[in-house]
Amino acid sequence: MDTWAWYALADTTDADHEAARLTNERLLADGHTFLTTNFVLDEAVTLIRYHIHHAAAVRFWHTLQQLVDGHLLKLVRVSDHQESAAWSIFEQYDDQRFSYTDCTSFAVMSDLKLTHVFTGDRHFAIMGYVVTP
């Protein structure tokens, strides 16, 4: 799960909220377990803090901890090796507006051989991943 999905789910006024909500429900009903990284969570908490409210960011964090505890979400900590690979991606693609966090996600997804991502961020499609919704 990318920051786009987390933020769209958290902000009920976001233009992508309904698409994210429906996708989330469908993926959960189909038995998918979500995976996200500590870098994505950092970015999501920060966006929620700045665009919604501090209390919303705190609730979000607690909800994520419950998802991890309930085995509905796997939290992956980006390794030193993955950060190095992310930086290589960031440097290589100077023609794209990839965030460093996106690049860490690309590196983790490559390492774990993941092909699908819950996001509306077109950068993942540019890198060859299947984007949902």
C-alpha positions as CSV (number, residue, x, y, z in Angstrom):
1,M,0.0,0.0,0.0
2,D,1.3,3.4,-1.0
3,T,0.8,6.7,0.7
4,W,-1.9,7.6,-1.9
5,A,-4.1,4.8,-0.6
6,W,-3.5,5.6,3.1
7,Y,-4.2,9.3,2.7
8,A,-7.3,8.8,0.5
9,L,-8.7,6.4,3.0
10,A,-8.0,8.8,5.9
11,D,-9.4,12.0,4.3
12,T,-13.1,11.6,3.7
13,T,-13.0,14.9,1.8
14,D,-10.3,13.7,-0.6
15,A,-11.4,13.3,-4.2
16,D,-10.0,9.8,-4.3
17,H,-11.6,8.7,-1.0
18,E,-14.5,6.7,-2.4
19,A,-12.3,4.9,-5.0
20,A,-9.9,4.0,-2.2
21,R,-12.6,2.9,0.2
22,L,-14.2,0.6,-2.4
23,T,-10.9,-0.8,-3.4
24,N,-9.9,-1.4,0.2
25,E,-13.2,-3.3,0.8
26,R,-12.8,-5.4,-2.3
27,L,-9.2,-6.3,-1.5
28,L,-10.0,-7.2,2.1
29,A,-13.0,-9.3,0.9
30,D,-10.8,-11.1,-1.5
31,G,-8.5,-12.1,1.4
32,H,-5.5,-9.9,0.6
33,T,-3.0,-9.0,3.3
34,F,-1.6,-5.5,2.9
35,L,2.1,-4.6,3.0
36,T,3.5,-1.2,3.5
37,T,6.9,0.3,4.6
38,N,8.0,2.5,7.4
39,F,8.9,5.2,4.8
40,V,5.3,5.1,3.4
41,L,3.9,5.4,6.9
42,D,6.1,8.3,7.7
43,E,4.9,10.1,4.6
44,A,1.2,9.2,5.3
45,V,1.3,10.3,8.9
46,T,2.9,13.6,7.9
47,L,0.3,14.3,5.2
48,I,-2.5,13.5,7.5
49,R,-1.0,15.7,10.2
50,Y,-0.6,18.6,7.9
51,H,-3.8,18.3,5.8
52,I,-6.3,16.9,8.3
53,H,-5.3,17.3,11.9
54,H,-2.8,16.0,14.5
55,A,-5.6,13.9,16.2
56,A,-6.3,12.2,12.8
57,A,-2.7,11.3,12.4
58,V,-2.6,9.8,15.9
59,R,-5.8,7.8,15.2
60,F,-4.3,6.6,11.9
61,W,-1.1,5.4,13.6
62,H,-3.1,3.5,16.2
63,T,-5.3,1.9,13.5
64,L,-2.2,0.8,11.6
65,Q,-0.9,-0.8,14.8
66,Q,-4.2,-2.7,15.1
67,L,-3.9,-3.9,11.5
68,V,-0.4,-5.2,12.1
69,D,-1.4,-6.9,15.3
70,G,-4.4,-8.5,13.5
71,H,-2.1,-9.7,10.7
72,L,-4.0,-7.7,8.0
73,L,-1.0,-5.5,7.4
74,K,2.7,-6.4,7.2
75,L,5.0,-3.5,8.1
76,V,8.4,-3.8,6.3
77,R,11.3,-1.7,7.5
78,V,13.4,-0.5,4.6
79,S,16.8,-2.0,4.9
80,D,20.2,-0.3,4.2
81,H,20.5,-2.3,1.0
82,Q,17.0,-1.2,-0.1
83,E,17.8,2.4,0.7
84,S,20.9,2.2,-1.4
85,A,18.9,0.7,-4.3
86,A,16.3,3.4,-3.8
87,W,18.9,6.1,-4.1
88,S,20.2,4.5,-7.4
89,I,16.6,4.6,-8.8
90,F,16.2,8.2,-7.6
91,E,19.4,9.2,-9.4
92,Q,18.8,7.3,-12.5
93,Y,15.3,8.6,-13.2
94,D,16.0,12.3,-13.4
95,D,13.2,12.6,-16.0
96,Q,10.6,11.5,-13.5
97,R,9.2,13.2,-10.4
98,F,9.6,10.1,-8.2
99,S,9.7,10.9,-4.5
100,Y,12.4,9.2,-2.5
101,T,9.7,7.4,-0.7
102,D,8.4,6.0,-4.0
103,C,11.9,4.8,-4.8
104,T,12.2,3.0,-1.5
105,S,8.8,1.3,-2.3
106,F,10.2,0.3,-5.8
107,A,13.3,-1.2,-4.1
108,V,11.3,-3.1,-1.5
109,M,8.8,-4.3,-4.1
110,S,11.6,-5.5,-6.4
111,D,13.3,-7.4,-3.5
112,L,10.0,-9.1,-2.4
113,K,9.0,-9.7,-6.1
114,L,5.7,-7.8,-5.6
115,T,3.9,-6.8,-8.8
116,H,0.7,-5.1,-7.6
117,V,0.3,-1.9,-5.6
118,F,-2.8,-0.2,-4.0
119,T,-2.2,3.4,-5.3
120,G,-3.4,6.0,-7.6
121,D,0.2,7.2,-8.1
122,R,1.0,6.7,-11.8
123,H,4.8,6.5,-11.0
124,F,4.3,2.9,-10.0
125,A,2.8,2.1,-13.4
126,I,5.8,3.9,-15.1
127,M,8.0,1.4,-13.2
128,G,6.0,-1.5,-14.5
129,Y,3.8,-2.3,-11.5
130,V,0.1,-3.1,-11.7
131,V,-1.8,-0.3,-10.0
132,T,-5.1,-0.8,-8.2
133,P,-7.6,0.9,-8.4
